[in-house]
Amino acid sequence: MSLNKLTYKLPANLASAVNAALADWKSNNKVARLWAKDAAVWTGADEANWLGWLSIVDEQLANAHAFKELAAEVKKRKFKQAQVQACDSTRHGRLQPLPGSHAHDVR
């Protein structure tokens, strides 16, 4: 069952390519394979190194206490500004706070 119905209109040559890709994803169970972090859904090259985002919700829910601690610290210190950064530490290193700000790593 689909939650959202998308509609689109494409030139015939693109429509046939999109329909073929959609049929391939369906017949090869690629959505389930994607969520199972099967890098072969893509090129099978280095995709296994960047599929961690697929489990981020479960990981963050398991780490909810860190967010609660951060919220308590923010309230206690009466912060007036906040900077939110996303960082893939495997590629970009540690968070670097902006001048005059405080970085809090919740990992």
ChimeraX attribute file (.defattr): number of C-alpha atoms within 10 A of each C-alpha:
attribute: neighborCount
match mode: 1-to-1
recipient: residues
	/A:1	3
	/A:2	5
	/A:3	5
	/A:4	6
	/A:5	5
	/A:6	6
	/A:7	5
	/A:8	5
	/A:9	7
	/A:10	9
	/A:11	7
	/A:12	9
	/A:13	8
	/A:14	11
	/A:15	13
	/A:16	12
	/A:17	11
	/A:18	13
	/A:19	11
	/A:20	12
	/A:21	12
	/A:22	13
	/A:23	12
	/A:24	12
	/A:25	16
	/A:26	12
	/A:27	9
	/A:28	12
	/A:29	12
	/A:30	17
	/A:31	13
	/A:32	13
	/A:33	14
	/A:34	16
	/A:35	12
	/A:36	12
	/A:37	19
	/A:38	16
	/A:39	17
	/A:40	14
	/A:41	16
	/A:42	12
	/A:43	8
	/A:44	10
	/A:45	9
	/A:46	11
	/A:47	15
	/A:48	13
	/A:49	11
	/A:50	13
	/A:51	16
	/A:52	12
	/A:53	11
	/A:54	13
	/A:55	12
	/A:56	11
	/A:57	10
	/A:58	10
	/A:59	13
	/A:60	14
	/A:61	11
	/A:62	10
	/A:63	13
	/A:64	13
	/A:65	12
	/A:66	15
	/A:67	14
	/A:68	11
	/A:69	12
	/A:70	15
	/A:71	12
	/A:72	12
	/A:73	12
	/A:74	14
	/A:75	11
	/A:76	9
	/A:77	9
	/A:78	9
	/A:79	9
	/A:80	7
	/A:81	8
	/A:82	10
	/A:83	10
	/A:84	8
	/A:85	10
	/A:86	6
	/A:87	12
	/A:88	12
	/A:89	9
	/A:90	9
	/A:91	9
	/A:92	8
	/A:93	9
	/A:94	12
	/A:95	14
	/A:96	12
	/A:97	13
	/A:98	9
	/A:99	6
	/A:100	5
	/A:101	11
	/A:102	12
	/A:103	14
	/A:104	12
	/A:105	10
	/A:106	12
	/A:107	8
